[in-house]
Amino acid sequence: MLRRFPFTAATAAVILLLGLGVGGLWDAVSDRSWYPDVAYGLPSFEHGRWWTLATGPLFCATPIGYLPVLVGVVLLCGLAEARIGTRWTAAVTVAGQLGAVLLAALLLFALRHTAWTWAKDLAGDVDVGISAGVLCAGAVASAALASPWRQRLRLGLAAYAGVSLLYVGGLDDLEHALAVAGGLAATHWLRVPGAARTSGRLSRREWRLLAVAGLVLIAAILLVVWLVPGHGPVGETRGLGGPGWQVLLSLAVIALLVNGLRRGRRTAWRWTVLLCALNALLGLFVAVAYVIGKALDEQVTVTGAAVFVPTSVLWTAELVVLIAGRDAFRARRPRGRAPVPGSRPPAAATPADQDPRGRAADLLVHRGGENLSWMTTWPDNSYFFPADDGGSYVAYRAHAGVAVALGDPVGAEADRARTITRFAEMCDRAGLVPCLFSATARAAGTTDALGWRSVQVAEDTVIDLPDLEFRGKAWQDVRTALNRARKDGVEYRLVSLAEQPRPILSQVRGISEEWVGDMGLPEMGFTLGGVEEAMDPRMRVGLALEGEEHLHGVTSWMPVYGTDGVPRGWTLDMMRRRRDGFRPVVEFMIASSCLALRDEGAGYLSLSGAPLARTGPARAPTVLDRILDQLGAAMEPYYGFRSLHSFKAKFQPHYEPMFLLYRDEADLPRIGLSLLRCYLPSATVRDLLRVPAHHG
């Protein structure tokens, strides 16, 4: 902490230690006799106490005030120090604090002899705390953040400062507003280190964020006026909050509209436009009536003007934003099974081309794919084909407002970036969050260039076949399994499962059902297939048979096509063994598959990647890495992913990382929920609650 964030750590430590020393953590400093001697403000400066510019930031007026100040120092100063460096953070914090305090005192000095009651009352107040400088540091650091976090932080700071100033109206609120305004203004004429380049044009996501921020700001005003009435620059707000049921009803309506606007729903846009228009017209009517009344020399008053006037302005501004960004709100709620966005069958299309799944399989066979690409041909996937390119596609599943693409886009590697970009644009139009799951490092390199994020979620285990020989001590277990099978009369057959006789099929299904029943949770899907997927005639299935009919185990292999329509490798999918059967049957089946498929010309076998299992990250683990590790540990008693990953190491594979690619950290909770539904679509809440209970 001291090495990476010296200014943040030192500032927090000084405030905390001084609070302990003077007892400010349990007794209010503002009640002490020496408080005026350390607090800054216009009265202090008029009496020559300029040292308060240095002493005031070290204290907090009340014990409860230490919590937000220390949290602000850690979060905002820490963010600034990480993004723009220690020197810049120290400079903007100190400059922002001094500038806000002095400018507030100057404004109040100029206004205290006016008829403005708020300014006259505030001119006699003093204050302590470093919060103005902290907010200024956060505002300046926002320039070094990528979109949409830059806009989120700026909108959050501006909303907090604006609402506090208008509806609480204390001296600290005035200083906060000046600090935030100054920090944001400074980003336009200062060369902030690491400042992100902006095009000046708002994307769909940014228009939606702006519209949502407007409604959230209005909701915040309603809540603050109801819970914390005060005397701000626009007047007294006490008694203007309205009855509680009315406030809660308004907040519920705004929450529904916010959720719809966040997803780009056209219906939510229409209702919000209607609500904004009604409020804007009401404000216009009142303004016109007020002007006419004054022109006629009538006594005109606006009841609740302290709340009504600013909210009317905000409703009008929200209406302008919605109309200007109307193209960002085109998504409609799907009815029934969603259509396949972006798919346009070519002219003179064959029946296979007209069926999205058949079209995808045809493209995969002729254009080639990655180790998991065959899973894109499984049922329950939706498909996106770029409208201007019939040679690529993305397979995805939509849950919880997220479109989870399975693996890399299929098609020419040169088109990968364009396909991902078009997929993300389709998701934006449909109000979905895009992400790619179990993608390769090549896809991660593409999305990195597009400004996306990535986290490793698994490792693919790959066995190279051309020079494979089961020799040496490392292969002892494999050789033992082969020799034991030969001794016990167990033989291996590589077949098409759909062509097998009914007794064999019955045993395959029985072994699979036995395996599922032992897990304690429903059978997983998405990147984990079963018997039905293995029935595809283009897949190969390995059987471990004793005699003609006694089945000990079964494996299924998915083809990995090259560009010539011939499999260049095979990927392990289903792997099942009889509980009371030949013990080393799994080692025997995988080793036999290696030999059989090598003889057919395959270059490699992929043993696939177990979800939430890996040998370890190459870099220092992040918070997200730790969360995934804990989730993997929780799932281990049920699915044994980590044990399976360790087992595969017997075959001396090389490892290829598999990633979750996403645009924004704020999307991760929804992505996590969507992945849960992808893997366990039939799991009940009771099923899911058993995982942490068992793990605990």
Buried (B, 14 or more C-beta within 10 A) or exposed (E): EEEEBBBBBBBBBBBBEBBEEBEBBEEBBBEBEEBBBBBBBBBBBEEEBEEBBEBBBBBBBEBEBBEEBBEBBBEBBBBBBBBBBBEBBBBBBBBBBBBBBBBBBEBBBEBBEEEBEBBBBBBEBBBBBBBBBBBBBBBBBBBBBEBBBBBBBBBBBBBBBBBBBBBBBBBBBBBBBBBBBBBBEBBEEBEBEEBBEEEEEBBBBBBBBBBBBBBBBBBBBBBBBBEEBBBBBBBBBEEBBBEEEEBEEBBEBBEEBBEBBBBBBBEBBEBBBEBBBEBBBEBEEBEEEBEEEEEEEEEEEEEBBBBBBBBBEBBBBBBEBBEEBEEBBBBEEEEEEEEBBBBEBEEEEEEEBEBBBBBBBBBBBEBBBBBBBBBBBBEEBBBBBBEEBBBBBBBBBBBBBBBBBBBBBBBBBEBBBBBBBBBBBBBBBBBBBBBBBBBBBEBBEBBEEEEBBBBBBBBBBBBBBEEBEBEEEEBEBBBEBBEBBEEBEBBBEBEBBEEBEEEBBEBBBEBBBBBBEEEEBBBBBBBBBBBEBBBBEEBBBBBBBBEEEBBBBBBBBBBBBBEEEEBBBBBBBBBBBBEEBBEBBBBBBBBBBBBBBBEEEBBBBBBBBBBBBBEEBEEEEEEBBEBBBEBBEBBBEBBBBBEBBEBBEBBBBEBBBBBBBBBBEEBBEBBBBBBBBBBBBEBEEEBEEBBEEEBE
